[in-house]
Amino acid sequence: MNIYEYTAYNNPLGAKKIITHYGEKAIRRPDILARQLAGCVANNGKDALLMVCEVHPDYKLIKDYTEYQAKKDAKAIKDKNPFANAEGEELLASVKEIKDKSDSSTPSVIPKDKSEKTELLIIGGVILVSLALITKK
């Protein structure tokens, strides 16, 4: 028994909703409903398959089990490698903190704002013009 047959036999109303959603007339017999569900999935792909999964009679059980298994697998990975699921926010904050400390502790030769850069550019220009005048004479 496949997923379409199981759904058609155990949840015929859900199967009919899917079939009518895709514009077909649902037949009451479960064996035909199963073929119609399979046809809907074949014609409409992933969306139809997800709809079949949602009306599956054991959907809640399967969902609970997969969530449990995913949490168990995630815990096993985390225990094996504690940095496997690191988002990096703490690391970025630490790097920024270290950078701020190093910037504040060592004086910088490079000017930080535009006014200091402009002043240096003007002073450099004046020195260049004065050197040109001195070497010309």
SVG drawing of the C-alpha trace seen along z (x, -y; Angstrom):
<svg xmlns="http://www.w3.org/2000/svg" viewBox="-18 -83 86 85">
<polyline fill="none" stroke="black" stroke-width="0.4" points="0.0,0.0 1.5,-3.4 0.9,-6.8 -1.9,-7.6 -3.9,-4.4 -3.4,-4.8 -4.6,-8.4 -7.5,-7.6 -8.7,-4.7 -8.2,-6.4 -8.9,-10.1 -11.2,-10.2 -12.4,-13.7 -8.9,-15.1 -8.2,-13.2 -11.3,-14.6 -10.3,-18.2 -7.0,-17.8 -8.5,-16.4 -11.2,-19.1 -8.5,-21.8 -6.8,-20.8 -10.0,-20.9 -10.9,-17.2 -14.1,-15.5 -13.4,-13.1 -14.7,-9.6 -15.9,-8.0 -14.1,-4.7 -10.8,-4.7 -8.9,-2.8 -9.8,-5.5 -9.2,-8.3 -5.7,-6.9 -5.1,-6.9 -6.5,-10.5 -4.1,-11.6 -1.2,-10.0 -2.2,-11.8 -2.5,-15.1 1.0,-14.7 2.3,-13.6 0.8,-16.6 1.4,-19.3 4.5,-18.1 5.8,-19.2 2.8,-21.4 0.4,-18.5 2.6,-16.1 2.9,-18.4 -0.9,-18.7 -1.2,-14.9 1.3,-14.8 -0.8,-17.3 -4.0,-15.2 -2.2,-12.0 -3.9,-10.2 -0.7,-9.9 0.6,-13.4 0.8,-14.5 2.7,-11.3 5.1,-11.7 5.6,-15.4 6.3,-14.8 8.7,-12.0 10.7,-14.0 10.9,-17.0 12.1,-14.7 14.6,-13.0 15.9,-16.4 16.4,-17.7 18.2,-14.4 20.4,-14.7 21.2,-18.3 22.1,-17.5 24.4,-14.7 26.1,-17.0 26.5,-19.7 27.9,-17.2 30.4,-16.0 31.4,-19.5 30.3,-22.4 31.0,-24.9 29.0,-23.1 25.9,-25.3 27.6,-28.5 26.0,-31.6 29.0,-33.7 27.4,-36.6 29.4,-36.1 32.6,-35.7 31.9,-38.9 31.1,-40.8 34.4,-39.6 36.4,-40.6 34.8,-44.0 35.5,-44.5 39.2,-43.5 39.5,-45.9 38.0,-48.7 40.4,-48.1 43.4,-48.1 42.2,-51.2 41.8,-53.1 45.1,-51.9 47.4,-52.6 47.5,-56.2 46.8,-56.3 48.9,-58.2 46.1,-58.1 43.5,-60.9 40.0,-59.6 37.7,-62.3 37.4,-64.4 38.5,-67.7 41.8,-66.3 42.4,-64.8 41.5,-68.2 44.0,-70.0 46.7,-67.5 46.0,-67.9 46.2,-71.7 49.4,-71.6 50.9,-69.2 49.9,-71.4 51.5,-74.5 54.7,-72.6 54.8,-71.4 54.3,-74.9 56.9,-76.4 59.4,-73.7 58.7,-74.4 59.3,-78.2 62.5,-77.5 64.0,-75.2 63.0,-77.6 65.1,-80.5"/>
</svg>
